[in-house]
Amino acid sequence: MRRIVGFVLLGLGVFAVALGLLLRFYAYPQLAKAPLDTKSLSVAEGDNVTALVIETVDGAPVPEIRNNLSVKATTYVTGDLTRPEVEADGDVAVYVEAIKMIVESTDSTITASVRSQCFDRHTGQAVAPCEGQYIEAEQGNRETVSRNTLQQPGLSFKFPFGTEQQDYEFFDTQVRKAVKARYDGEDTVQGLDTYRYVIEVPNTKVGDREVPGSLVGEPDEPSVDAAMYYTAKRTLWVEPVTGVIVLGQQEMTQELVPSGEEPGDGTVVFNGKLRLNDATVTEFVTRAEDGKSQVRLLTTGPIVLWVAGGLLIVLALFLLYGGFRRGEPSSVGGAPPMSRQPAGAA
């Protein structure tokens, strides 16, 4: 009976260890991936915002800088399954992000943009080759590059699975490059443990614009060439197991600087802070918690199986072979030896 129990325990132990290996090294890489067919909507809001608003008067666009606005930025992110990089079991996803910022009281558009990017489903890092990647910050003016060029480097839509307490590179659509997302500590968002990252962009020239002279203090000039400068501070709260961004806010300033003026002395065309609203944060927290539970099963589950399987194997070996080391009778080798009699005994 002891040997039967030993063999049963040995089989269970080997099975537990094998199952742990299967979960960790096969199931985890297959399941810990960003979805291909994502559909996400998020809303950021801000008050006391200064912004340049384009209104149509008598059929012509009229720019006007307004203060103390309540604005709303809506972001739609969808997975593009038509791109050649996208395969059902592949490691690359293609997301399209469309952002529109409006004045809440009038629905007047402040900015609108759309972009497409390929990224690694495990790490969140942008990858190339990427067919059809683009950035369209102005309607009808789409910026494209060759498929082998990395147009939008760094992270964009999420952090990697197993996010660490370290700095990362995060793509900024205004300066068109990856900037440092500095690890800034731990925090709790709606009861969920997160890592906080801060992205700071110093005052940087991001382009040139031809604008009405009246907009930049030169009413006698019908149009003026001006440089656009941009500065921002962005804070992201990330659930580290899944890499899901559950909360974000951004403080941003944009300034038009005509020739002869210095940055800081120009015309501010945007200044304000936007933060994801509570409904969006609740949805993202729920999504992160669900994903965290699934990933935990694939990361901590194998450890439990390995420990339990190892203990079962040790116990099985003890039952099978431990008794012989204590001098228990062996079932091998025929009859037991006869007791010796002293010489001369009757």
Rosetta blueprint (number, residue, H / E / L):
1 M L
2 R H
3 R H
4 I H
5 V H
6 G H
7 F H
8 V H
9 L H
10 L H
11 G H
12 L H
13 G H
14 V H
15 F H
16 A H
17 V H
18 A H
19 L H
20 G H
21 L H
22 L H
23 L H
24 R H
25 F H
26 Y H
27 A H
28 Y H
29 P H
30 Q H
31 L H
32 A L
33 K L
34 A L
35 P L
36 L L
37 D L
38 T L
39 K E
40 S E
41 L E
42 S E
43 V E
44 A E
45 E E
46 G E
47 D E
48 N E
49 V E
50 T E
51 A E
52 L E
53 V E
54 I E
55 E E
56 T E
57 V E
58 D L
59 G L
60 A E
61 P E
62 V E
63 P E
64 E E
65 I E
66 R E
67 N E
68 N E
69 L E
70 S E
71 V E
72 K E
73 A E
74 T E
75 T E
76 Y E
77 V E
78 T E
79 G E
80 D L
81 L L
82 T L
83 R L
84 P L
85 E L
86 V L
87 E L
88 A L
89 D L
90 G L
91 D L
92 V E
93 A E
94 V E
95 Y E
96 V E
97 E E
98 A E
99 I E
100 K E
101 M E
102 I E
103 V E
104 E L
105 S L
106 T L
107 D L
108 S L
109 T E
110 I E
111 T E
112 A E
113 S E
114 V E
115 R E
116 S E
117 Q E
118 C E
119 F E
120 D E
121 R L
122 H L
123 T L
124 G L
125 Q E
126 A E
127 V L
128 A L
129 P L
130 C L
131 E L
132 G L
133 Q L
134 Y E
135 I E
136 E E
137 A E
138 E E
139 Q L
140 G L
141 N E
142 R E
143 E E
144 T E
145 V L
146 S L
147 R L
148 N L
149 T L
150 L L
151 Q L
152 Q L
153 P L
154 G L
155 L E
156 S L
157 F L
158 K L
159 F L
160 P L
161 F L
162 G L
163 T L
164 E L
165 Q L
166 Q L
167 D L
168 Y E
169 E E
170 F E
171 F E
172 D E
173 T L
174 Q L
175 V L
176 R L
177 K E
178 A E
179 V E
180 K E
181 A E
182 R E
183 Y E
184 D E
185 G E
186 E E
187 D E
188 T E
189 V E
190 Q L
191 G L
192 L E
193 D E
194 T E
195 Y E
196 R E
197 Y E
198 V E
199 I E
200 E E
201 V E
202 P E
203 N E
204 T E
205 K E
206 V E
207 G E
208 D E
209 R E
210 E E
211 V E
212 P L
213 G H
214 S H
215 L H
216 V H
217 G L
218 E L
219 P L
220 D L
221 E L
222 P L
223 S L
224 V E
225 D E
226 A E
227 A E
228 M E
229 Y E
230 Y E
231 T E
232 A E
233 K E
234 R E
235 T E
236 L E
237 W E
238 V E
239 E E
240 P L
241 V L
242 T L
243 G L
244 V E
245 I E
246 V E
247 L E
248 G E
249 Q E
250 Q E
251 E E
252 M E
253 T E
254 Q E
255 E E
256 L E
257 V E
258 P E
259 S L
260 G L
261 E L
262 E L
263 P L
264 G L
265 D L
266 G L
267 T E
268 V E
269 V E
270 F E
271 N E
272 G E
273 K E
274 L E
275 R E
276 L E
277 N L
278 D H
279 A H
280 T H
281 V H
282 T H
283 E H
284 F H
285 V H
286 T H
287 R H
288 A H
289 E H
290 D H
291 G H
292 K H
293 S H
294 Q H
295 V H
296 R H
297 L H
298 L H
299 T H
300 T H
301 G H
302 P H
303 I H
304 V H
305 L H
306 W H
307 V H
308 A H
309 G H
310 G H
311 L H
312 L H
313 I H
314 V H
315 L H
316 A H
317 L H
318 F H
319 L H
320 L H
321 Y H
322 G H
323 G H
324 F H
325 R H
326 R L
327 G L
328 E L
329 P L
330 S L
331 S L
332 V L
333 G L
334 G L
335 A L
336 P L
337 P L
338 M L
339 S L
340 R L
341 Q L
342 P L
343 A L
344 G L
345 A L
346 A L
